[in-house]
């Protein structure tokens, strides 16, 4: 009788534990997404008040960009990441927070102005939440597991995705998948 009661209680406990861990992963995923969105607007405000901004380039090096031109050391290294300097700033911020921040050394003070030190994908445990520029259809489909990954994408005025051409005018948006729900955020930067 005692063994049967313990078995029933443990099976109830395992089911409850699985529900709690799934909820925690979903909360961490949504938190990562909100942190990236918030960091983009923080960096835009930073550039409105300051002439330069630093972005982590690797785990030991930060590059200082001119806020008006997004040039580094007089070179237009950011031009591939956007049609306007604000788009370039958004792209560099998402790259910095979702990918490079995970390589930051614990005692390092270089990089973005966020208080975030480490961001990981709760579904994979990997060091980066960057999904690159994965298309919207990959997030909707089930061929790839894009849960917890974050991608910065661009749409033209008709709503069609501009997958690999950042030099066209368009609207930037961020996308992720937390558990089974796809979440998008369209940046209001124009």
KEPAKOL-853010 format. One record per atom (N, C-alpha, C): residue number from 1; residue in one letter; atom name; y, z, x. Coordinates in steps of 0.05 Angstrom, whole numbers, plus 5000, padded with zeros to 4 digits. Atoms other than C-alpha are relative to their C-alpha. Layout:
(NUM; A; CA; (Y; Z; X))
...
end
This chain:
(1; X; N; (4976; 5000; 5016))
(1; X; CA; (5000; 5000; 5000))
(1; X; C; (5025; 5000; 5017))
(2; X; N; (4977; 4999; 4982))
(2; X; CA; (5048; 5018; 5056))
(2; X; C; (5005; 4974; 5014))
(3; X; N; (4998; 5026; 4986))
(3; X; CA; (5033; 4953; 5093))
(3; X; C; (5012; 4979; 4981))
(4; X; N; (4989; 5019; 5020))
(4; X; CA; (5047; 4913; 5029))
(4; X; C; (5030; 5004; 4996))
(5; X; N; (4971; 4994; 5003))
(5; X; CA; (5114; 4948; 5019))
(5; X; C; (5016; 4991; 5024))
(6; X; N; (4986; 5008; 4976))
(6; X; CA; (5134; 4936; 5091))
(6; X; C; (5002; 4970; 5002))
(7; X; N; (5000; 5029; 5000))
(7; X; CA; (5114; 4863; 5085))
(7; X; C; (5021; 4988; 4981))
(8; X; N; (4981; 5010; 5020))
(8; X; CA; (5156; 4853; 5022))
(8; X; C; (5029; 5005; 5010))
(9; X; N; (4973; 4994; 4990))
(9; X; CA; (5217; 4888; 5053))
(9; X; C; (5007; 4982; 5023))
(10; X; N; (4994; 5017; 4977))
(10; X; CA; (5212; 4848; 5117))
(10; X; C; (5005; 4971; 4992))
(11; X; N; (4995; 5027; 5009))
(11; X; CA; (5208; 4782; 5080))
(11; X; C; (5027; 4997; 4986))
(12; X; N; (4973; 5000; 5012))
(12; X; CA; (5270; 4800; 5039))
(12; X; C; (5021; 5001; 5022))
(13; X; N; (4981; 4997; 4978))
(13; X; CA; (5305; 4821; 5104))
(13; X; C; (5004; 4974; 5016))
(14; X; N; (4998; 5025; 4985))
(14; X; CA; (5289; 4755; 5139))
(14; X; C; (5016; 4979; 4985))
(15; X; N; (4985; 5018; 5017))
(15; X; CA; (5316; 4714; 5081))
(15; X; C; (5030; 5007; 5001))
(16; X; N; (4972; 4992; 4999))
(16; X; CA; (5380; 4755; 5080))
(16; X; C; (5013; 4995; 5027))
(17; X; N; (4989; 5005; 4972))
(17; X; CA; (5388; 4750; 5156))
(17; X; C; (5006; 4970; 5004))
(18; X; N; (4995; 5029; 4998))
(18; X; CA; (5381; 4674; 5153))
(18; X; C; (5025; 4992; 4985))
(19; X; N; (4976; 5006; 5015))
(19; X; CA; (5435; 4671; 5100))
(19; X; C; (5025; 5010; 5014))
(20; X; N; (4977; 4989; 4985))
(20; X; CA; (5482; 4715; 5142))
(20; X; C; (5006; 4983; 5024))
(21; X; N; (4996; 5016; 4976))
(21; X; CA; (5472; 4674; 5205))
(21; X; C; (5012; 4972; 4993))
(22; X; N; (4990; 5026; 5009))
(22; X; CA; (5484; 4608; 5167))
(22; X; C; (5030; 5003; 4992))
(23; X; N; (4972; 4995; 5008))
(23; X; CA; (5548; 4638; 5137))
(23; X; C; (5018; 5004; 5024))
(24; X; N; (4984; 4995; 4975))
(24; X; CA; (5571; 4662; 5206))
(24; X; C; (5006; 4974; 5015))
(25; X; N; (4996; 5025; 4986))
(25; X; CA; (5561; 4593; 5236))
(25; X; C; (5020; 4983; 4985))
(26; X; N; (4981; 5016; 5016))
(26; X; CA; (5599; 4560; 5179))
(26; X; C; (5028; 5011; 5004))
(27; X; N; (4973; 4988; 4996))
(27; X; CA; (5657; 4610; 5188))
(27; X; C; (5010; 4993; 5028))
(28; X; N; (4992; 5006; 4972))
(28; X; CA; (5658; 4598; 5264))
(28; X; C; (5009; 4970; 5001))
(29; X; N; (4993; 5029; 5000))
(29; X; CA; (5659; 4522; 5252))
(29; X; C; (5027; 4996; 4987))
(30; X; N; (4974; 5003; 5013))
(30; X; CA; (5717; 4527; 5203))
(30; X; C; (5023; 5013; 5017))
(31; X; N; (4981; 4987; 4983))
(31; X; CA; (5753; 4575; 5250))
(31; X; C; (5008; 4982; 5024))
(32; X; N; (4994; 5018; 4978))
(32; X; CA; (5747; 4526; 5308))
(32; X; C; (5018; 4977; 4991))
(33; X; N; (4984; 5022; 5011))
(33; X; CA; (5775; 4471; 5264))
(33; X; C; (5029; 5008; 4996))
(34; X; N; (4972; 4990; 5005))
(34; X; CA; (5835; 4513; 5242))
(34; X; C; (5014; 5005; 5026))
(35; X; N; (4987; 4994; 4974))
(35; X; CA; (5848; 4534; 5314))
(35; X; C; (5010; 4975; 5013))
(36; X; N; (4991; 5025; 4988))
(36; X; CA; (5852; 4462; 5337))
(36; X; C; (5024; 4989; 4985))
(37; X; N; (4977; 5009; 5016))
(37; X; CA; (5899; 4443; 5280))
(37; X; C; (5024; 5016; 5007))
(38; X; N; (4977; 4982; 4993))
(38; X; CA; (5943; 4503; 5295))
(38; X; C; (5010; 4995; 5028))
(39; X; N; (4991; 5006; 4973))
(39; X; CA; (5944; 4487; 5369))
(39; X; C; (5016; 4974; 5003))
(40; X; N; (4984; 5025; 5000))
(40; X; CA; (5968; 4416; 5355))
(40; X; C; (5029; 5006; 4993))
(41; X; N; (4973; 4994; 5009))
(41; X; CA; (6028; 4442; 5317))
(41; X; C; (5015; 5019; 5019))
(42; X; N; (4987; 4983; 4979))
(42; X; CA; (6041; 4496; 5370))
(42; X; C; (5010; 4983; 5023))
(43; X; N; (4991; 5017; 4977))
(43; X; CA; (6044; 4443; 5424))
(43; X; C; (5023; 4981; 4992))
(44; X; N; (4977; 5016; 5009))
(44; X; CA; (6090; 4399; 5382))
(44; X; C; (5025; 5016; 5000))
(45; X; N; (4976; 4982; 4999))
(45; X; CA; (6137; 4458; 5373))
(45; X; C; (5008; 5007; 5028))
(46; X; N; (4995; 4994; 4972))
(46; X; CA; (6130; 4474; 5447))
(46; X; C; (5017; 4978; 5012))
(47; X; N; (4986; 5023; 4989))
(47; X; CA; (6154; 4404; 5465))
(47; X; C; (5028; 4996; 4987))
(48; X; N; (4973; 5001; 5012))
(48; X; CA; (6213; 4410; 5417))
(48; X; C; (5019; 5019; 5014))
(49; X; N; (4984; 4979; 4987))
(49; X; CA; (6237; 4471; 5457))
(49; X; C; (5000; 4998; 5031))
(50; X; N; (5003; 5001; 4971))
(50; X; CA; (6214; 4453; 5528))
(50; X; C; (4998; 4971; 5010))
(51; X; N; (5001; 5028; 4990))
(51; X; CA; (6219; 4392; 5573))
(51; X; C; (4972; 4991; 5009))
(52; X; N; (5027; 5008; 4990))
(52; X; CA; (6147; 4394; 5599))
(52; X; C; (4979; 5017; 4986))
(53; X; N; (5023; 4986; 5011))
(53; X; CA; (6078; 4414; 5576))
(53; X; C; (4976; 4996; 5018))
(54; X; N; (5024; 5002; 4982))
(54; X; CA; (6014; 4429; 5616))
(54; X; C; (4975; 4996; 4983))
(55; X; N; (5026; 5003; 5012))
(55; X; CA; (5945; 4405; 5598))
(55; X; C; (4979; 5003; 5022))
(56; X; N; (5022; 4996; 4982))
(56; X; CA; (5881; 4426; 5631))
(56; X; C; (4986; 4973; 5005))
(57; X; N; (5012; 5025; 4994))
(57; X; CA; (5851; 4366; 5667))
(57; X; C; (4971; 5004; 5009))
(58; X; N; (5027; 4992; 4993))
(58; X; CA; (5790; 4400; 5696))
(58; X; C; (5001; 5031; 5002))
(59; X; N; (5000; 4971; 5000))
(59; X; CA; (5769; 4472; 5707))
(59; X; C; (5018; 5013; 5021))
(60; X; N; (4982; 4988; 4980))
(60; X; CA; (5817; 4482; 5765))
(60; X; C; (5027; 4987; 5001))
(61; X; N; (4975; 5015; 4998))
(61; X; CA; (5874; 4433; 5753))
(61; X; C; (5013; 4996; 4973))
(62; X; N; (4984; 5005; 5024))
(62; X; CA; (5929; 4428; 5702))
(62; X; C; (5021; 4979; 5008))
(63; X; N; (4980; 5020; 4995))
(63; X; CA; (5975; 4368; 5696))
(63; X; C; (5024; 5005; 4982))
(64; X; N; (4975; 4995; 5015))
(64; X; CA; (6048; 4374; 5674))
(64; X; C; (5010; 4973; 4990))
(65; X; N; (4991; 5024; 5013))
(65; X; CA; (6070; 4321; 5625))
(65; X; C; (5029; 5004; 4991))
(66; X; N; (4973; 5000; 5010))
(66; X; CA; (6142; 4303; 5607))
(66; X; C; (4998; 4998; 4969))
(67; X; N; (5003; 5000; 5029))
(67; X; CA; (6149; 4319; 5532))
(67; X; C; (5013; 4975; 4987))
(68; X; N; (4987; 5023; 5012))
(68; X; CA; (6195; 4260; 5518))
(68; X; C; (4985; 4974; 5004))
(69; X; N; (5014; 5025; 4994))
(69; X; CA; (6153; 4206; 5551))
(69; X; C; (4970; 5003; 5001))
(70; X; N; (5028; 4993; 4996))
(70; X; CA; (6085; 4240; 5559))
(70; X; C; (4990; 4987; 5026))
(71; X; N; (5007; 5010; 4974))
(71; X; CA; (6086; 4214; 5631))
(71; X; C; (4991; 5024; 5017))
(72; X; N; (5008; 4980; 4980))
(72; X; CA; (6050; 4253; 5686))
(72; X; C; (5008; 4989; 5027))
(73; X; N; (4992; 5009; 4973))
(73; X; CA; (6083; 4247; 5754))
(73; X; C; (5012; 4972; 5000))
(74; X; N; (4988; 5026; 5002))
(74; X; CA; (6121; 4186; 5731))
(74; X; C; (4981; 4978; 4991))
(75; X; N; (5020; 5020; 5009))
(75; X; CA; (6057; 4151; 5708))
(75; X; C; (4993; 5004; 4971))
(76; X; N; (5007; 4999; 5028))
(76; X; CA; (6039; 4134; 5637))
(76; X; C; (4970; 5002; 4996))
(77; X; N; (5029; 4996; 5002))
(77; X; CA; (5969; 4163; 5639))
(77; X; C; (4992; 5007; 4971))
(78; X; N; (5006; 4992; 5028))
(78; X; CA; (5973; 4186; 5566))
(78; X; C; (5002; 4977; 4980))
(79; X; N; (4994; 5022; 5019))
(79; X; CA; (5990; 4118; 5536))
(79; X; C; (4975; 4990; 4985))
(80; X; N; (5025; 5009; 5013))
(80; X; CA; (5917; 4103; 5521))
(80; X; C; (4992; 5017; 4976))
(81; X; N; (5008; 4981; 5020))
(81; X; CA; (5914; 4162; 5473))
(81; X; C; (5018; 5000; 4975))
(82; X; N; (4984; 5000; 5024))
(82; X; CA; (5965; 4141; 5421))
(82; X; C; (5022; 4979; 5000))
(83; X; N; (4979; 5019; 5004))
(83; X; CA; (6017; 4095; 5393))
(83; X; C; (5028; 5011; 5006))
(84; X; N; (4975; 4986; 4994))
(84; X; CA; (6074; 4145; 5399))
(84; X; C; (4995; 5023; 5019))
(85; X; N; (5003; 4977; 4983))
(85; X; CA; (6087; 4202; 5446))
(85; X; C; (4989; 5025; 4985))
(86; X; N; (5011; 4978; 5017))
(86; X; CA; (6072; 4251; 5389))
(86; X; C; (4970; 4997; 4997))
(87; X; N; (5029; 5005; 5003))
(87; X; CA; (6004; 4219; 5378))
(87; X; C; (4986; 5006; 5027))
(88; X; N; (5012; 4994; 4974))
(88; X; CA; (5991; 4224; 5453))
(88; X; C; (4999; 5031; 5004))
(89; X; N; (5000; 4971; 4998))
(89; X; CA; (6010; 4298; 5450))
(89; X; C; (4977; 5012; 4983))
(90; X; N; (5021; 4991; 5017))
(90; X; CA; (5962; 4308; 5392))
(90; X; C; (4973; 4995; 5013))
(91; X; N; (5025; 5007; 4987))
(91; X; CA; (5906; 4272; 5428))
(91; X; C; (4994; 5018; 5024))
(92; X; N; (5004; 4982; 4977))
(92; X; CA; (5916; 4312; 5492))
(92; X; C; (4994; 5028; 4992))
(93; X; N; (5006; 4973; 5010))
(93; X; CA; (5917; 4377; 5453))
(93; X; C; (4972; 5003; 4991))
(94; X; N; (5028; 4999; 5010))
(94; X; CA; (5852; 4362; 5417))
(94; X; C; (4980; 4999; 5023))
(95; X; N; (5018; 5003; 4977))
(95; X; CA; (5820; 4341; 5483))
(95; X; C; (5000; 5027; 5016))
(96; X; N; (4997; 4975; 4985))
(96; X; CA; (5847; 4404; 5518))
(96; X; C; (4985; 5023; 4987))
(97; X; N; (5011; 4977; 5014))
(97; X; CA; (5824; 4453; 5465))
(97; X; C; (4970; 4996; 4994))
(98; X; N; (5028; 5004; 5008))
(98; X; CA; (5758; 4422; 5442))
(98; X; C; (4981; 4995; 5023))
(99; X; N; (5018; 5007; 4978))
(99; X; CA; (5731; 4400; 5509))
(99; X; C; (5006; 5015; 5026))
(100; X; N; (4994; 4989; 4974))
(100; X; CA; (5768; 4424; 5571))
(100; X; C; (5002; 5030; 5000))
(101; X; N; (4997; 4971; 5001))
(101; X; CA; (5781; 4495; 5548))
(101; X; C; (4974; 5015; 5006))
(102; X; N; (5026; 4986; 4995))
(102; X; CA; (5707; 4511; 5553))
(102; X; C; (4994; 5001; 5030))
(103; X; N; (5005; 4999; 4971))
(103; X; CA; (5710; 4497; 5628))
(103; X; C; (5020; 5018; 5015))
(104; X; N; (4980; 4983; 4988))
(104; X; CA; (5769; 4543; 5640))
(104; X; C; (4987; 5025; 5013))
(105; X; N; (5010; 4977; 4986))
(105; X; CA; (5755; 4597; 5691))
(105; X; C; (5011; 5025; 4986))
(106; X; N; (4990; 4976; 5015))
(106; X; CA; (5760; 4668; 5660))
(106; X; C; (5026; 5011; 5010))
(107; X; N; (4976; 4988; 4990))
(107; X; CA; (5816; 4689; 5706))
(107; X; C; (5023; 4980; 5003))
(108; X; N; (4980; 5021; 4998))
(108; X; CA; (5855; 4624; 5699))
(108; X; C; (5022; 5003; 4980))
(109; X; N; (4976; 5000; 5018))
(109; X; CA; (5925; 4620; 5670))
(109; X; C; (5010; 4972; 4995))
(110; X; N; (4990; 5028; 5003))
(110; X; CA; (5930; 4544; 5671))
(110; X; C; (4991; 4989; 4973))
(111; X; N; (5008; 5014; 5024))
(111; X; CA; (5926; 4498; 5612))
(111; X; C; (5018; 5005; 4976))
(112; X; N; (4984; 4998; 5025))
(112; X; CA; (5949; 4505; 5540))
(112; X; C; (5011; 5028; 4996))
(113; X; N; (4988; 4975; 5006))
(113; X; CA; (5990; 4560; 5511))
(113; X; C; (4985; 5016; 4980))
(114; X; N; (5016; 4985; 5020))
(114; X; CA; (5936; 4582; 5463))
(114; X; C; (4988; 5025; 5012))
(115; X; N; (5014; 4976; 4990))
(115; X; CA; (5904; 4650; 5469))
(115; X; C; (4970; 4996; 5001))
(116; X; N; (5029; 5007; 5000))
(116; X; CA; (5837; 4616; 5460))
(116; X; C; (4991; 4996; 5029))
(117; X; N; (5012; 5004; 4973))
(117; X; CA; (5794; 4620; 5523))
(117; X; C; (4975; 4984; 4999))
(118; X; N; (5025; 5015; 5002))
(118; X; CA; (5728; 4591; 5499))
(118; X; C; (4995; 4993; 4971))
(119; X; N; (5007; 5010; 5027))
(119; X; CA; (5708; 4549; 5439))
(119; X; C; (4973; 4986; 5003))
(120; X; N; (5027; 5012; 4999))
(120; X; CA; (5635; 4531; 5428))
(120; X; C; (4992; 4990; 4972))
(121; X; N; (5011; 5010; 5025))
(121; X; CA; (5599; 4492; 5374))
(121; X; C; (4979; 5020; 4990))
(122; X; N; (5019; 4980; 5008))
(122; X; CA; (5563; 4545; 5333))
(122; X; C; (4972; 4989; 4992))
(123; X; N; (5026; 5011; 5008))
(123; X; CA; (5508; 4497; 5312))
(123; X; C; (4983; 4991; 5024))
(124; X; N; (5016; 5009; 4976))
(124; X; CA; (5488; 4474; 5382))
(124; X; C; (5002; 5020; 5023))
(125; X; N; (4997; 4981; 4978))
(125; X; CA; (5514; 4529; 5427))
(125; X; C; (5011; 4986; 5025))
(126; X; N; (4990; 5014; 4976))
(126; X; CA; (5542; 4476; 5474))
(126; X; C; (5028; 5009; 5007))
(127; X; N; (4973; 4991; 4991))
(127; X; CA; (5606; 4487; 5513))
(127; X; C; (5023; 4985; 4989))
(128; X; N; (4978; 5016; 5010))
(128; X; CA; (5646; 4435; 5476))
(128; X; C; (4996; 4994; 4970))
(129; X; N; (5001; 5008; 5028))
(129; X; CA; (5663; 4420; 5403))
(129; X; C; (5010; 4972; 4997))
(130; X; N; (4989; 5027; 5002))
(130; X; CA; (5690; 4352; 5420))
(130; X; C; (4979; 4980; 4991))
(131; X; N; (5017; 5021; 5010))
(131; X; CA; (5658; 4297; 5379))
(131; X; C; (5010; 4973; 5009))
(132; X; N; (4988; 5026; 4991))
(132; X; CA; (5699; 4244; 5415))
(132; X; C; (5014; 4987; 4978))
(133; X; N; (4988; 5015; 5022))
(133; X; CA; (5720; 4191; 5366))
(133; X; C; (4978; 4990; 4982))
(134; X; N; (5022; 5007; 5018))
(134; X; CA; (5657; 4191; 5323))
(134; X; C; (5011; 4991; 4973))
(135; X; N; (4989; 5011; 5025))
(135; X; CA; (5670; 4149; 5260))
(135; X; C; (4993; 5019; 4977))
(136; X; N; (5003; 4984; 5024))
(136; X; CA; (5675; 4181; 5191))
(136; X; C; (4971; 4996; 4989))
(137; X; N; (5027; 5005; 5011))
(137; X; CA; (5609; 4148; 5170))
(137; X; C; (4978; 5016; 5014))
(138; X; N; (5020; 4984; 4985))
(138; X; CA; (5572; 4186; 5225))
(138; X; C; (5000; 5029; 4989))
(139; X; N; (4999; 4973; 5012))
(139; X; CA; (5596; 4252; 5195))
(139; X; C; (4987; 5000; 4972))
(140; X; N; (5012; 5001; 5027))
(140; X; CA; (5574; 4230; 5125))
(140; X; C; (4970; 4995; 5001))
(141; X; N; (5028; 5006; 4999))
(141; X; CA; (5507; 4204; 5147))
(141; X; C; (4984; 5023; 5012))
(142; X; N; (5016; 4979; 4989))
(142; X; CA; (5448; 4245; 5170))
(142; X; C; (4984; 4990; 5025))
(143; X; N; (5013; 5010; 4976))
(143; X; CA; (5427; 4202; 5230))
(143; X; C; (5006; 5017; 5024))
(144; X; N; (4991; 4983; 4978))
(144; X; CA; (5467; 4245; 5278))
(144; X; C; (5008; 5027; 4989))
(145; X; N; (4992; 4973; 5009))
(145; X; CA; (5478; 4320; 5273))
(145; X; C; (5028; 5005; 5011))
(146; X; N; (4972; 4997; 4991))
(146; X; CA; (5554; 4324; 5276))
(146; X; C; (5011; 5027; 4991))
(147; X; N; (4990; 4973; 5009))
(147; X; CA; (5557; 4396; 5249))
(147; X; C; (5013; 5014; 5023))
(148; X; N; (4985; 4985; 4980))
(148; X; CA; (5609; 4435; 5287))
(148; X; C; (5016; 4983; 5020))
(149; X; N; (4985; 5018; 4983))
(149; X; CA; (5634; 4374; 5325))
(149; X; C; (5026; 4991; 4987))
(150; X; N; (4974; 5008; 5010))
(150; X; CA; (5707; 4354; 5318))
(150; X; C; (5009; 4974; 5012))
(151; X; N; (4991; 5026; 4990))
(151; X; CA; (5734; 4283; 5324))
(151; X; C; (5028; 4995; 4990))
(152; X; N; (4973; 5009; 5008))
(152; X; CA; (5805; 4257; 5323))
(152; X; C; (4999; 4970; 4995))
(153; X; N; (5002; 5028; 5008))
(153; X; CA; (5809; 4191; 5286))
(153; X; C; (5027; 4990; 4989))
(154; X; N; (4975; 5012; 5009))
(154; X; CA; (5862; 4143; 5261))
(154; X; C; (4994; 4980; 4979))
(155; X; N; (5002; 5019; 5021))
(155; X; CA; (5872; 4103; 5198))
(155; X; C; (5025; 4983; 4999))
(156; X; N; (4977; 5017; 5004))
(156; X; CA; (5916; 4043; 5184))
(156; X; C; (5012; 5006; 4972))
(157; X; N; (4986; 4995; 5025))
(157; X; CA; (5963; 4040; 5124))
(157; X; C; (4982; 4995; 4975))
(158; X; N; (5019; 5005; 5022))
(158; X; CA; (5905; 4014; 5080))
(158; X; C; (4978; 5021; 4998))
(159; X; N; (5021; 4980; 5000))
(159; X; CA; (5861; 4073; 5098))
(159; X; C; (4976; 4993; 5015))
(160; X; N; (5023; 5009; 4984))
(160; X; CA; (5814; 4034; 5143))
(160; X; C; (5002; 5014; 5027))
(161; X; N; (5001; 4987; 4974))
(161; X; CA; (5792; 4069; 5207))
(161; X; C; (5006; 4981; 5022))
(162; X; N; (4994; 5015; 4976))
(162; X; CA; (5821; 4044; 5272))
(162; X; C; (4983; 5013; 5022))
(163; X; N; (5019; 4985; 4984))
(163; X; CA; (5761; 4063; 5313))
(163; X; C; (5007; 5001; 5030))
(164; X; N; (4995; 5000; 4971))
(164; X; CA; (5779; 4042; 5384))
(164; X; C; (5027; 4990; 5009))
(165; X; N; (4974; 5010; 4993))
(165; X; CA; (5850; 4017; 5381))
(165; X; C; (5022; 5020; 4994))
(166; X; N; (4980; 4979; 5004))
(166; X; CA; (5898; 4074; 5391))
(166; X; C; (5029; 4989; 5003))
(167; X; N; (4973; 5011; 4996))
(167; X; CA; (5956; 4027; 5406))
(167; X; C; (5011; 4988; 4975))
(168; X; N; (4990; 5009; 5026))
(168; X; CA; (5963; 4008; 5333))
(168; X; C; (5013; 5024; 4985))
(169; X; N; (4988; 4980; 5017))
(169; X; CA; (6007; 4045; 5284))
(169; X; C; (4980; 5010; 4980))
(170; X; N; (5019; 4990; 5019))
(170; X; CA; (5968; 4091; 5239))
(170; X; C; (5004; 5030; 4995))
(171; X; N; (4999; 4972; 5006))
(171; X; CA; (5955; 4161; 5213))
(171; X; C; (4977; 5015; 5013))
(172; X; N; (5020; 4985; 4987))
(172; X; CA; (5918; 4212; 5255))
(172; X; C; (4988; 5021; 4981))
(173; X; N; (5013; 4978; 5014))
(173; X; CA; (5867; 4259; 5224))
(173; X; C; (4977; 5011; 5016))
(174; X; N; (5021; 4986; 4986))
(174; X; CA; (5817; 4309; 5248))
(174; X; C; (4977; 5004; 4980))
(175; X; N; (5023; 4998; 5018))
(175; X; CA; (5746; 4313; 5220))
(175; X; C; (4979; 5017; 5013))
(176; X; N; (5023; 4985; 4990))
(176; X; CA; (5688; 4361; 5226))
(176; X; C; (4980; 5003; 4976))
(177; X; N; (5020; 4994; 5021))
(177; X; CA; (5625; 4380; 5188))
(177; X; C; (4990; 5028; 5004))
(178; X; N; (5009; 4972; 4999))
(178; X; CA; (5611; 4453; 5174))
(178; X; C; (4977; 5004; 4979))
(179; X; N; (5025; 4999; 5016))
(179; X; CA; (5540; 4464; 5147))
(179; X; C; (4996; 4972; 4988))
(180; X; N; (5004; 5027; 5012))
(180; X; CA; (5536; 4405; 5097))
(180; X; C; (5026; 4988; 4990))
(181; X; N; (4974; 5009; 5011))
(181; X; CA; (5610; 4398; 5080))
(181; X; C; (5017; 4987; 5022))
(182; X; N; (4981; 5014; 4982))
(182; X; CA; (5655; 4346; 5115))
(182; X; C; (5028; 5009; 4994))
(183; X; N; (4973; 4991; 5003))
(183; X; CA; (5725; 4373; 5126))
(183; X; C; (5019; 4982; 5016))
(184; X; N; (4980; 5017; 4986))
(184; X; CA; (5785; 4329; 5143))
(184; X; C; (5028; 5014; 4998))
(185; X; N; (4972; 4991; 5001))
(185; X; CA; (5857; 4346; 5161))
(185; X; C; (5017; 4977; 5010))
(186; X; N; (4982; 5021; 4992))
(186; X; CA; (5911; 4293; 5162))
(186; X; C; (5025; 5012; 5011))
(187; X; N; (4977; 4988; 4987))
(187; X; CA; (5966; 4309; 5211))
(187; X; C; (5026; 4989; 4989))
(188; X; N; (4974; 5007; 5010))
(188; X; CA; (6037; 4309; 5184))
(188; X; C; (5019; 5000; 5024))
(189; X; N; (4984; 5000; 4975))
(189; X; CA; (6072; 4288; 5249))
(189; X; C; (5020; 4978; 5001))
(190; X; N; (4982; 5023; 4999))
(190; X; CA; (6113; 4228; 5229))
(190; X; C; (5025; 5004; 4985))
end
